[in-house]
Amino acid sequence: MRLRLPGRAAQCGAGPLVGLLVLLSAPGAWAEADGGVERKLFDVSEAGAVKKAEAAMGHAGDGLRAYLPESWLAPSVLGLQRWQWLAVPVLAALIGLLTLILVRVTAAVVRRVRKDQASAERIVHGLSGPLKLGWASVLARVALPLLALSSDAEGAWQRVFRVGLGVAFFWGALRAVTAWSDNFASTTFAAARPGSRALVGLFSRVARFALLGFAVLAVLAELGYSVTSVLAGLGIGGIALALGAQKTLENVFGAFALAVDQPIREGDFVRIDDFVGTVETIGLRSTRVRTLDRTLISIPNGKLADMRLETFAARDRVRLQTTVSLVYGTTAEQMKQVMEGFREALRAQKQLWPDSVSVHFVKLGESGQHIDVSAWFVTTDYEEFLRLREDVLLAFLAVVEKVGTAIAFPTQTLHVVGK
């Protein structure tokens, strides 16, 4: 790809992405053409091997026409000669066959280079479509001189194939970003650091949006539109967007704040203000939480960053806190037996946190004598904690029944005094 920059000439052989970045960073970068100025982002004709192949195809086309009868050289439908109409489907079939062969060769190279076969298969599967489009565009561009089309027709088809190559490039880049994000999420590093998965997922979404923007600019450039004018329009539109979409930008920055600070992560069971649920997705605009009623609540990230967030996933143990009230008929000796029985019931649990048992007679209430019970259990699974709490409470009831007293409930005693 040959570019002419203001005041100097440069030849870039590092691929289409570098050419795109040069064009976007230097608005005066143009490629010279016979008809004036034209942008050529994905023009492979300057590559040595491709240029030689095109020349060989041109010579082959000249030699083929020398052996054709005059009737085959007569103009036909759409101004094409008869032999050209016959050559188009043959070339299309050959290009399709060679494309499949080259895709298989590329896949074999990837499998040979990558030691992790599972990762290699994901790469091959993800890049199958972009590789087919890319190889087909290159092969069609190489075979085009064989048809000996007019200069206008050949130029138009060259532009179509360059657009196809550009689409294949950005399509492959999008698939590569997705594959990289998925591969990272399956690594031991990501498993040990859950916050990194959310951060990488967010940045992969931003990268895909950026690649889509570059792809649109590249296609517009190949179609002959002035990228400089487009960028200038985007600059003016960006100012208007910043003024009119402040809430949207606030939500985007809120997403980055959540990804960096990580008060909550995807998959966490959280309490946000007056509801609890599981975080399903932290997007660029909003965060979606699945409640216990299976409803889905969407909260803008800008608002979420200012809310009180409580995550249950960060705790290393769960606390049991309850108050047991005994009837006023309970004697002091019975009270001591009940409290000792409660302590033994708690220590009998294998998942009890050491030295966390607290059982005390704390209050003479209006309708009963209150025993405060507190303990910690080594679990982060709330369902498991519910089962442990159920076992403990049943054991408490058995202790109260064994001692010979009863659980108190709110009552009032009314004394009627006669005259």
URHU-V220504 format. One record per pair of residues at least 4 apart in sequence whose C-alpha atoms are under 6 Angstrom apart, sorted by the first residue. I is the first residue (numbers start at 1). J is the second residue. D is the distance in whole Angstrom. If there is no record, write none. Layout:
I,J,D
I,J,D
//
This chain:
1,12,6
1,43,6
1,46,6
2,11,5
3,10,6
3,30,6
3,31,5
4,9,5
4,29,6
4,30,5
4,31,6
5,9,6
5,29,5
6,28,6
16,42,6
21,25,6
22,26,6
23,29,6
27,228,5
30,39,6
31,38,5
31,39,5
32,37,5
33,37,6
39,221,6
42,162,5
42,166,6
43,162,6
45,50,6
45,51,5
47,51,6
54,142,5
57,145,6
57,146,5
58,145,5
58,146,5
61,146,4
72,82,5
72,83,5
73,81,5
74,81,5
75,79,5
75,80,5
75,81,4
76,80,5
76,81,5
76,82,6
87,91,6
91,95,6
95,99,6
99,135,6
99,136,6
107,124,6
110,114,6
111,120,5
114,120,6
121,125,6
122,126,6
124,128,6
126,175,6
127,131,6
127,172,6
130,134,6
130,168,5
130,171,6
130,172,5
131,135,6
132,136,6
133,168,6
134,165,5
134,168,5
136,140,6
137,161,5
137,164,6
137,165,6
140,144,6
149,154,6
150,154,6
151,155,6
167,171,6
168,172,6
172,176,6
174,208,6
179,183,6
185,190,6
185,197,6
190,194,6
190,197,6
197,201,6
199,259,5
200,204,6
220,225,5
221,225,5
221,227,6
233,237,6
234,238,6
237,241,6
238,242,6
241,245,5
242,246,6
246,250,6
250,254,6
250,302,5
251,285,5
251,301,5
251,302,4
252,284,5
252,285,6
254,301,5
254,302,5
255,284,6
255,301,6
257,261,6
258,262,5
266,279,5
266,280,6
266,281,6
267,278,6
267,279,5
267,280,6
268,278,6
268,279,6
268,313,5
269,277,6
269,278,4
269,312,6
270,276,6
270,277,6
270,310,5
270,311,4
270,312,6
271,275,6
271,276,4
271,310,5
272,309,5
276,291,6
277,289,6
277,290,5
277,291,4
277,292,6
278,289,5
278,290,5
279,289,4
280,288,6
280,289,6
281,287,6
281,288,5
282,287,4
283,287,6
286,299,5
286,300,4
286,301,5
287,298,6
287,299,5
288,297,6
288,298,4
289,296,6
289,297,5
290,294,6
290,295,6
290,296,5
291,295,5
317,377,6
317,378,5
317,379,5
317,380,6
318,376,6
318,377,5
319,375,6
319,376,4
320,374,6
320,375,5
320,376,6
321,373,6
321,374,5
322,373,5
323,371,6
323,372,5
323,373,6
324,370,6
324,371,5
325,368,5
325,369,5
325,370,4
325,407,6
325,408,5
326,368,5
326,369,5
326,406,6
326,407,5
326,408,5
327,368,5
327,406,6
327,407,6
327,408,4
328,368,6
330,405,6
341,399,6
342,396,6
351,377,5
351,378,5
352,377,5
353,376,5
353,377,5
353,378,6
356,375,5
356,376,6
357,375,5
358,373,6
358,374,5
359,372,6
359,373,5
360,371,6
360,372,5
361,371,4
362,370,6
362,371,6
363,370,5
364,369,5
365,369,6
367,410,5
367,411,6
368,408,5
400,405,6
//
